């Protein structure tokens, strides 16, 4: 029964390229016309057809981690490229739509993130061995989308360009008080303190990140200008000239969007500026992959633009700019994956083969979601005051604007 159901699902989905599936009973079947990329997968467990029909993302991800799903040549990238390309084009067949509907109905429960649960969710991912992150991130440990202003940039250059671009949007002047919500390992806060003279307070719920950020500030002689606290943004007091949050809003959860932007409004001075940088979806609201929720980012969700802007509007914040970065994160993830795979023996020494497969699958699936399934990055700039920022974007790169005007003349 379940083999037949899976056969029907794959027949519906694969209209481009070709997928060869070897079932647990040894039969091999091909799906798709063969007019494009090809991939092959072997299912080694008799329960997999049922699991895949019920939850393909969970079953394939867990199966690969456990070794009960294997790909010819270990070509995870080729298989997921073919699968995402076809799923995005075809959508789900009728018999899976109720299951997808249930995912959307339960997403608010999955994203219910009060302070105690948020702390646990953060620890799940960010309190892993610090050495793991050294093996694939840049030297500043920027664990968010880089900005490839030139296609030939190194990861280090693109991450520095990201920080500089955000700093320009914040219009920081020396002495300004800046709150960094979800400060990570301190890279953004230290940059704003060192290069722009800001007085930075960074907050995180990760013990590992907090300890490293404090140590980095002390080593750089910036402890008086960049202070890092182990606390939730909802517990921050006072007011700030600027608020920045990079790669943290994905962990807030839809049920807490009003609470989040109420906090931004409460903490921002009447003429202040906030910049929220987050992964998002170019389509309508959806649900997080159950595999990602269970193994990578519990409580996480990448919002549709409509979900974020609706919450911003409720709290008397003027959206002064929205910028959409499209393939920058795909390029960032490609470089993380390349470095991770180059250091996989060192990762295996820290953890085990199952962890290596899990993390590799995560990096590949994430990259391809940006490349093939309309996932993007949003930068929302906002202020309580309508004219807090200049009326055009020329202030970001004034030299470039002059060059463009001269070229037009």
Buried (B, 14 or more C-beta within 10 A) or exposed (E): EBBEBBBEBBEBBBBBBBBBBBBBEEEEBBBBEEEBBBBBBBBBBEEBBBBBBEBBBBBBBBBBBEEBBBBBEEBBBBBBBBBBBBBEEEEBBEEBEEEBEEBEEEBEEBBBBEEEBBBEBBBBBBBBEBEBBEBBBBEBBBBBBBBBBEEEBEBBBBBBBBBBBBBBBBBBEEEBBBBBBBBBBBBBBBBBBBEBEBBBBBBBBBBBBBBBBBBBBEEBEBBEBBBBBBBBBBEBEEBBBBBBBBBBBBBBBBBBBBBBBBBBBEBBBEEBBBBBBBBBBEBEBBBBBBBBBBBBBBBBBBBBBEBBBBBBEEBEBBEBBBBEBEBBBBBBBBBBBEBBBEBBEEBEEBBEEEBBBBBBBBBBBBBBBBBBBEBBBBBBBBBBBEEBBEEEEEEBBEEEBEEEEEEEE
